């Protein structure tokens, strides 16, 4: 399987047309069709469903959709590798890829990046948001340099650096809601309330254990994977969102407020990277400066 042919396949997937893809690639249609047919024969799977004579639109088969996802990851990794290898030894510039959930701990990374910016303005940072599963999958595939995850770390696979701050769980609600007068929120306070839960916790995380009830006994109005979206639902009165503190601004003229849980729940955070990973120069500078910054804070 050649990288060139993967580029061709992604062009067809993007354009949904062999004709338009051939034009964008500056190839003849027969040449492009032959390349894709050879790829299908090599894999032993049909990747495209060709339209009828009256329609030039093509759609991906199930196998084609899998290949599209993997091809994008492969080509992203190739591009990343080429940039890292071809840089001059005396120049520190390039990309750092970080995956993280929504957490105030990103401020620590931002502070480190700001310090490095003065000495190495050619470093660029790419932040991807997702849960721990998303972060570790992309780390394992080499698409991320670092990840921030909550809770325990598999030390057989990853090196880890514990971050000093902890994320505090609580309830995001409107300031005019009945529970806003309380200093903290107990499970019983929420048993009869419409809840907005993170998709990861909704599937059996520690919040479900803290609530002490089964999913079927709760009034779950919505789920989210980005707390900002959940905050909009809260603003419109859909329910109470359980999430981390310091992510949504509740000061000033905000219509929202945050109340911590009781019994309290906190999550420790770690920045992790693959064991035996060979860092690019930007990534090496970044983790070194982060370690130095954290040491100064202890």
C-alpha positions in Angstrom: 0.0 0.0 0.0 1.7 3.2 -1.2 1.3 6.6 0.5 0.7 8.2 -2.9 -2.4 5.9 -3.4 -3.7 6.7 0.1 -3.6 10.4 -0.9 -5.6 9.5 -4.0 -8.1 7.6 -2.0 -8.6 10.4 0.4 -9.1 12.8 -2.4 -12.0 10.7 -3.8 -13.5 10.4 -0.3 -13.3 14.2 0.1 -14.7 15.0 -3.4 -17.2 12.1 -3.4 -16.3 11.9 -7.1 -13.6 10.2 -9.1 -13.9 12.9 -11.8 -13.5 15.8 -9.4 -10.7 14.0 -7.4 -8.8 13.4 -10.7 -9.1 17.1 -11.5 -7.8 18.1 -8.1 -4.9 15.7 -8.4 -4.1 16.6 -12.0 -4.6 13.0 -13.1 -6.6 11.5 -15.8 -9.8 9.7 -14.6 -8.8 6.3 -16.0 -5.4 6.5 -14.2 -7.1 7.3 -10.9 -9.7 4.6 -11.4 -7.0 2.1 -12.1 -5.0 3.0 -9.0 -8.1 2.6 -6.8 -9.1 -0.7 -8.4 -5.5 -2.0 -7.7 -5.8 -0.9 -4.1 -9.1 -2.7 -3.7 -7.5 -5.9 -5.2 -4.5 -5.5 -2.9 -6.8 -5.3 0.1 -9.3 -7.8 -1.1 -12.2 -5.4 -0.2 -14.5 -3.1 -2.1 -13.8 0.5 -0.9 -16.1 2.5 -3.1 -19.7 2.2 -4.3 -19.7 3.8 -7.8 -22.8 5.7 -8.9 -25.0 4.8 -11.8 -24.4 6.2 -15.2 -26.6 9.2 -14.4 -24.7 9.9 -11.2 -20.9 10.4 -10.8 -21.2 10.4 -7.0 -19.3 7.7 -5.1 -19.8 6.6 -1.5 -17.5 4.7 0.8 -18.2 1.1 1.9 -17.8 0.2 5.5 -14.3 -0.9 4.7 -13.7 2.3 2.8 -14.7 4.3 5.9 -12.2 2.4 8.0 -9.5 3.0 5.5 -10.3 6.7 5.3 -9.8 7.0 9.1 -6.6 5.1 9.1 -5.2 6.8 6.0 -5.7 10.2 7.6 -3.8 9.0 10.7 -1.0 7.5 8.7 -0.5 10.6 6.5 -0.7 12.9 9.5 2.0 10.9 11.2 4.2 10.8 8.0 3.9 14.6 7.8 4.8 15.1 11.4 7.8 12.8 11.1 9.1 14.5 8.0 9.0 17.9 9.6 10.8 16.6 12.7 13.6 14.8 10.8 14.3 17.5 8.2 14.8 20.4 10.6 18.4 21.8 11.0 20.1 20.6 14.2 20.7 24.1 15.4 17.1 25.2 15.0 14.4 24.5 17.5 11.1 24.9 15.7 8.2 22.7 14.8 5.0 21.3 16.3 4.0 19.9 19.7 0.8 17.8 19.9 -1.0 17.6 23.2 -4.3 15.8 24.0 -6.3 16.7 27.1 -9.7 16.8 28.6 -11.2 20.0 29.7 -9.3 21.1 32.7 -7.9 24.2 34.3 -4.5 22.4 34.4 -4.0 23.5 30.7 -3.0 26.8 32.3 0.2 25.1 33.5 1.0 24.0 29.9 0.2 27.5 28.7 2.6 29.1 31.2 5.3 26.7 30.1 4.6 27.5 26.4 4.7 31.2 27.1 8.2 30.9 28.8 9.5 28.9 25.8 8.0 31.3 23.3 10.7 34.0 24.1 13.5 31.6 23.3 11.9 29.4 20.7 9.2 31.4 18.8 9.1 28.8 16.1 7.4 26.2 18.3 3.7 25.7 17.6 1.3 24.0 19.9 -1.7 21.9 18.8 -4.2 21.0 21.5 -6.8 18.3 21.0 -9.7 17.8 23.4 -11.0 14.4 24.4 -11.4 11.9 27.2 -8.7 9.6 28.5 -9.5 6.9 26.0 -9.1 9.3 23.1 -5.9 10.7 24.5 -4.2 7.4 25.0 -5.3 6.0 21.7 -3.7 8.9 19.9 -0.6 8.7 22.0 -0.2 5.0 21.2 -0.5 5.8 17.5 2.2 8.5 17.7 -0.3 11.3 16.8 0.3 13.0 20.1 3.5 13.9 22.0 1.9 14.3 25.4 -1.5 13.8 27.0 -3.2 15.0 30.2 -5.3 12.4 31.8 -7.2 12.1 35.1 -6.6 9.3 37.7 -4.3 6.3 37.6 -1.7 5.8 34.8 -0.5 2.6 33.3 3.2 2.9 34.3 4.1 -0.1 32.1 3.2 1.9 29.0 3.7 5.6 29.9 6.1 7.9 31.7 4.2 10.4 33.9 4.6 13.7 35.5 2.0 14.6 38.1 0.6 18.0 37.9 0.2 19.9 41.2 -3.4 21.1 40.8 -6.5 18.9 41.2 -9.8 19.2 39.5 -12.7 19.6 41.8 -16.1 18.1 40.9 -19.2 20.1 41.4 -22.5 21.2 39.9 -22.9 24.0 37.3 -26.3 25.7 37.7 -28.2 28.9 37.1 -27.8 31.5 39.9 -31.6 31.6 40.2 -32.0 27.8 40.6 -33.2 26.3 43.9 -29.9 24.7 44.8 -27.9 27.9 44.2 -28.4 28.9 47.9 -26.5 25.8 49.1 -22.7 25.9 49.7 -22.3 22.3 48.4 -24.4 19.7 46.8 -25.1 16.2 48.1 -26.3 13.2 46.0 -29.8 13.5 47.5 -30.1 17.1 46.3 -29.9 15.8 42.7 -32.1 12.8 42.8 -35.2 14.6 41.6 -33.4 17.1 39.3 -32.7 17.0 35.6 -29.0 16.2 35.2 -26.5 16.9 32.4 -23.6 14.4 32.7 -20.4 13.9 30.8 -20.6 11.0 28.4 -17.7 9.2 30.0 -19.2 9.4 33.5 -22.6 8.5 32.2 -21.3 5.1 31.2 -20.4 4.2 34.8 -17.8 6.6 36.1 -17.2 7.8 39.6 -20.1 10.3 39.4 -22.6 7.6 38.9 -21.2 5.9 42.0 -21.3 9.2 43.9 -24.9 9.6 43.0 -25.8 6.2 44.6 -28.5 5.5 42.1 -28.8 3.6 38.9 -29.1 5.4 35.6 -32.7 4.4 35.3 -33.6 6.0 38.6 -32.1 9.4 37.6 -33.6 12.1 35.5 -30.8 12.5 32.9 -31.8 15.3 30.6 -28.6 15.3 28.4 -25.0 14.2 28.1 -22.0 16.1 26.9 -18.3 15.7 26.0 -17.5 19.5 26.2 -18.5 21.4 29.3 -18.9 24.6 27.3 -21.8 23.0 25.4 -23.2 21.7 28.7 -23.0 25.3 30.1 -25.3 26.5 27.3 -27.8 23.9 28.1 -27.7 24.9 31.8 -28.1 28.6 30.8 -31.3 27.7 29.0 -32.7 25.9 32.0 -32.4 22.3 30.8 -30.8 21.0 34.0 -27.8 20.8 36.3 -24.4 19.9 34.8 -21.9 17.9 36.9 -18.4 18.7 35.9 -15.1 20.3 36.9 -14.6 23.7 38.5 -12.7 26.7 36.9 -13.6 25.7 33.3 -16.7 27.9 32.9 -16.5 31.5 34.0 -19.1 32.0 36.7 -18.0 35.4 37.9 -19.3 38.9 37.2 -22.4 39.0 35.0 -22.5 35.3 34.4 -25.9 33.8 35.0 -24.3 30.6 36.3 -22.7 29.5 39.5 -20.7 26.4 40.6 -21.2 24.4 43.8 -18.8 21.6 44.9 -20.0 18.1 45.8 -20.3 16.7 49.2 -18.8 14.2 50.0 -16.1 16.0 47.9 -14.6 14.5 44.7 -11.3 15.5 43.2 -9.2 14.1 40.3 -5.4 14.1 40.2 -4.0 14.9 36.8 -0.9 13.6 35.1 0.9 14.6 31.9 1.9 11.3 30.2 4.0 10.2 27.2 5.0 6.8 25.8 7.9 5.0 27.3 11.1 5.0 25.3 9.7 7.8 23.2 12.3 9.7 21.2 11.2 13.4 21.4 11.4 15.9 18.7 13.5 19.0 19.7 10.4 21.1 20.5 8.9 18.3 22.6 12.2 17.8 24.4 12.5 21.5 25.2 8.8 21.6 26.3 8.9 18.7 28.8 12.3 19.9 30.2 10.9 23.4 30.9 7.7 21.9 32.3 9.6 19.7 34.7 11.7 22.8 35.7 8.6 24.9 36.2 6.9 22.2 38.4 10.0 21.8 40.5 10.0 25.5 41.2 6.4 25.4 42.4 7.1 22.6 45.0 
